[in-house]
Amino acid sequence: MSKKKKIIIGVVAGVVVLGIGAKLLLGGSGNKDAATEEPAIEYFSVEDVDQVFINGVVTPTESKEFIKDATLGKLGDLNVKNGDNVEKGAVLYQYVDETSSNQITELKFQIETSQAEKEKAARQMQLELNELANSRGSSNGKEDPTAQIPANSEESIRLKYDLNSFDVKMNQLQSQIDELYAKQVNQVTAPFNGQVTVPQDQNRDSAIMTLTSNDFYVEGEVNERDLEKIKEKQPAEVRTIADNKVYKGEIIYIANSPSTAAAAGAGANAQGGGASSGNGALSTYTVKLSLKDAKAVRKGFHVQASIKLEDKKIEIPEKAIHTDKKDNKKYVFVDDFGTVLRKDIEIDTKGAKKGNVVVKSGLEGLDKVIVKSEKELKSGELINELGTENSEELK
């Protein structure tokens, strides 16, 4: 091989090597640009809205505890079981007065005796009336059908036996029995519609049951910094911690005086820091909120209520919205401190920019809505499992 050919082959080989290296470098850069154009997750941050948050507990509007009352007699079997929903006036349980049983038995015996005496007196009276008729209506041993019994003689016989007096006596005895029956069984009824709770372990001092109404309100606390920002009849969105459902409500009560524990400085308020007193704690005030259509909530559920202090519409991209196939409800996914969280929402297509919708309820200011994800989203999974290294935020 000539020297010239060797030089040409060497040049070609060098060009090939350089080409492969350049391709590798350019290829890596190209993949990175493509990932940036098609991010794993797209976010939309909800504009901040000035609002007050109230953490509270679901409480029934009515509640009654039923305790044993030995003066009413012996407690009988319960007519209801744990978890039953009852209407006002339904019999829950009853007491039986055992001491009256002997009295009732004795009175019944007296009625039977009086009835037997009446029947005996009736037979004897009839015999005397027959004898009187025979003595006055017979002539020469023959019966005179035209003979009349003297009225005074017949009346005296009837007065002698006085069958009506037996009836009066038996009626009086029966009235006494009826009164004893009424006292013997004392029924306890439900004073309002509600749900029955029967304790699993019962002893001499425990309650028989508790009845709680099926309508609820929220009792929570607000700190002194937010106290003047809220007022009664202000609408609120109440979100349950257990199942993340949202209910409508409104403020129905605001205390004028701080709660005892807060006034004494026992503990710090969970919503605000700072120091308004020597012990570094803010005073808190009790707030109550009504709940509408909250049939799925239970007594003791913890909730967070949000009260918007300004009328600012929340708009999000329409493509961020999902529809539940079971109940046709609208919802979105948000990044809740690194976890995917589903939030049910109410929307309005009117008054929004093109490609957006107005969210009437369900979202809060600064919520980080997930608009798009390359992987299927599931509530409760961690965001870092979805490839957040290639995420971007929509403006």
Secondary structure, DSSP 8 states (H G I E B T S, - for coil): --HHHHHHHHHHHHHHHHHHHHHHHHHHHHHHHHHHHS-SEEEEE-----EEEEEEEEEES-EEEE---GGG-EEEEESS-TT-EE-TT-EEEEEE-THHHHHHHHHHHHHHHHHHHHHHHHHHHHHHHHHHHHHHHEETTEE-TT----HHHHHHHHHHH-HHHHHHHHHHHHHHHHHHHHHHEEEEE-SSSEEEE--SS--TTS-SEEEE-S-EEEEEEEEHHHHTT--TT-EEEEEETTT--EEEEEEEEE-SS--HHHHTT-S--SS--S-SSTTS---EEEEEEEESS-TT--TT-EEEEEEESS---EEEEGGG-EE-TTT--EEEEEEETTEEEEEEEEEE-TT--TTEEEEEES--TT-EEEEEESS---TT-BGGGG-GGG-EEE-
